[in-house]
Amino acid sequence: MKSVMGKIMTAIKVLPLIACQSMTVDRGTEFVNWPLLQVEIGTQTWLS
């Protein structure tokens, strides 16, 4: 699970700030650490 979130954060960090203002993820167990996106990157995260 951490590897998925880590890879997502790595991919998002290189994008321009305007491109990563929000993100929608499903309720799968791989996204259990979704609050990290908000804390680490400042991306508003929504669950579908």
C-alpha distance (Angstrom), angle and dihedral (degrees) to the residues before:
residue distance angle dihedral
M1 . . .
K2 3.76 . .
S3 3.79 90.5 .
V4 3.82 91.4 58.0
M5 3.81 93.2 49.8
G6 3.79 91.0 43.1
K7 3.78 91.9 53.2
I8 3.80 91.7 46.7
M9 3.81 91.3 50.8
T10 3.80 91.3 47.8
A11 3.80 91.0 51.3
I12 3.80 93.8 46.2
K13 3.81 95.8 47.1
V14 3.80 92.1 67.3
L15 3.82 93.6 53.0
P16 3.80 122.0 94.3
L17 3.81 111.5 -94.6
I18 3.80 92.4 -111.7
A19 3.81 90.5 58.2
C20 3.80 95.3 57.6
Q21 3.79 105.0 44.3
S22 3.80 93.4 120.0
M23 3.78 140.6 8.0
T24 3.80 133.7 -169.9
V25 3.80 119.7 -149.1
D26 3.78 132.1 177.3
R27 3.78 123.8 -115.3
G28 3.80 94.5 -99.2
T29 3.78 120.0 138.3
E30 3.81 90.4 -112.4
F31 3.81 88.5 69.7
V32 3.81 96.8 49.9
N33 3.81 89.3 114.4
W34 3.82 93.7 54.3
P35 3.84 92.4 131.2
L36 3.81 87.2 70.5
L37 3.80 89.4 69.8
Q38 3.77 90.3 59.4
V39 3.80 94.6 44.1
E40 3.81 100.5 40.1
I41 3.79 101.3 35.5
G42 3.79 106.1 15.3
T43 3.79 92.8 -120.5
Q44 3.80 115.2 150.7
T45 3.80 105.0 -127.2
W46 3.79 126.0 -153.8
L47 3.80 128.1 -170.8
S48 3.80 120.3 -139.2
